[in-house]
């Protein structure tokens, strides 16, 4: 099969061709080597987490601490793979200087037409808590991404589900 592009005489070597639907920045094999276990507590470093999916995978809740925001562009994806049955799944910044901005879109479990958009309070939000009911960890597969966009600043975007009266998953606890 001929390539539709003229590479100007340059050879093109392709090791793997993957077909199907993938999400940019993820491993096509879904939860393969690109995913690390969050466990009960985990402190990410500038080399241990960027570009990987961190599984919120503990029934007693996972507490994940991000590295300091430096503007590196590093992205961290979190996915609920185990619903917490006690405590909460928590992702927080490393220090009092870092903050989050962005949003998490949430649907009320059992009522998919009831949706909320929760905005991080710029300058003060530094923690995301999925508390098993009103703020999330209600449905397997809930996810959010956090990107290091500037010194002391993370950008958040994600989708969760809630039960009861929905409430923001963002807070200032660090």
LINGI-V116300 format. One record per pair of residues at least 6 apart in sequence whose ideal C-beta (glycine too) atoms are under 8 Angstrom apart, sorted by the first residue. I is the first residue (numbers start at 1). J is the second residue. Records with the same first field share a line. If there is no record, write none. Layout:
I = J, J
//
This chain:
3 = 12
18 = 28
20 = 28
22 = 28
25 = 51, 75, 77
26 = 34, 53, 77
27 = 33, 34, 35, 53
31 = 53, 55, 81
34 = 51, 52, 53
35 = 52, 53, 54, 55, 79
36 = 42, 48, 49, 52, 53, 54, 55
37 = 54, 55, 57
38 = 54, 55, 56, 57, 58, 62, 64, 78, 89
39 = 57, 58, 62
40 = 58, 60, 61, 62, 63
41 = 62, 63, 64, 65
42 = 54, 62, 63, 64, 65
43 = 64, 65, 67, 94
44 = 54, 64, 65, 66, 67, 76
45 = 67
46 = 67, 70, 72, 74
49 = 66, 67, 74, 76
50 = 72, 74, 75, 76, 148
51 = 74, 75
52 = 76, 77
53 = 77, 78, 79
54 = 64, 76, 77, 78, 79
55 = 78, 79, 81, 82
56 = 62, 64, 78, 79, 80, 81, 82, 84, 89, 130, 137
57 = 81, 82
58 = 82, 84
59 = 82, 83, 84, 85, 86
60 = 84, 85, 86, 87
61 = 84, 86, 87, 88, 89, 90
62 = 84, 89, 90
63 = 89, 90, 92
64 = 78, 90, 91, 92
65 = 91, 92, 93, 94
66 = 76, 91, 92, 93, 94, 98, 146, 148, 154
67 = 74, 94, 148
68 = 93, 94, 95, 97, 98
69 = 93, 98, 148, 149, 150, 151, 152, 153, 154
70 = 148, 151
71 = 148, 149, 150, 151, 153
72 = 148
73 = 147, 148, 149
74 = 147, 148
75 = 145, 146, 147, 148
76 = 145, 146, 147
77 = 143, 144, 145
78 = 89, 91, 143, 144, 145, 146, 158
79 = 141, 142, 143
80 = 89, 130, 136, 137, 139, 140, 141, 142, 143, 160
81 = 140
82 = 140
83 = 132, 137, 138, 139, 140
84 = 130, 132, 137
85 = 132
88 = 129, 130, 131, 132, 135, 137
89 = 129, 130, 136, 137
90 = 127, 128, 129, 130
91 = 127, 128, 144, 146
92 = 126, 127, 128, 173, 174
93 = 99, 100, 126, 127, 154, 174
94 = 174
95 = 174
96 = 126, 174
97 = 152
98 = 126, 152, 153, 154, 174
99 = 120, 122, 123, 124, 125, 126, 152, 153, 154
100 = 120, 125, 126, 128, 146, 153, 154, 155, 156, 170
101 = 120, 122, 125, 153, 154, 155, 156
102 = 119, 120, 154, 155, 156, 157
103 = 117, 118, 119, 120, 156, 157
104 = 117, 118, 128, 136, 144, 156, 157, 158, 159, 160, 169, 170
105 = 115, 116, 117, 118, 158, 159, 160
106 = 115, 116, 117, 118, 136, 159, 160, 161, 162, 166, 169
107 = 114, 115, 116, 159, 161, 162
108 = 114, 115, 116, 161, 162, 163, 166
109 = 138, 139, 161, 162, 163
110 = 163
114 = 166
116 = 162, 166
118 = 168, 169, 170
119 = 168, 170
120 = 156, 170
121 = 170, 172
124 = 172
125 = 170, 171, 172
126 = 171, 172, 173, 174
127 = 170, 171, 172, 173, 174
128 = 144, 156, 169, 170
129 = 135, 136, 169, 171, 173
130 = 136, 137, 142, 160, 169
131 = 137, 169
132 = 138
133 = 162, 163, 164
134 = 162, 163, 164, 165, 166, 167
135 = 160, 162, 166, 167, 168, 169
136 = 142, 160, 161, 162, 169
137 = 160
138 = 160, 161, 162, 163
139 = 160, 161
142 = 158, 159, 160, 161
143 = 158, 159, 160
144 = 156, 157, 158, 159, 160
145 = 156, 157, 158
146 = 154, 155, 156
147 = 154, 155, 156
148 = 154
149 = 155
160 = 169
//
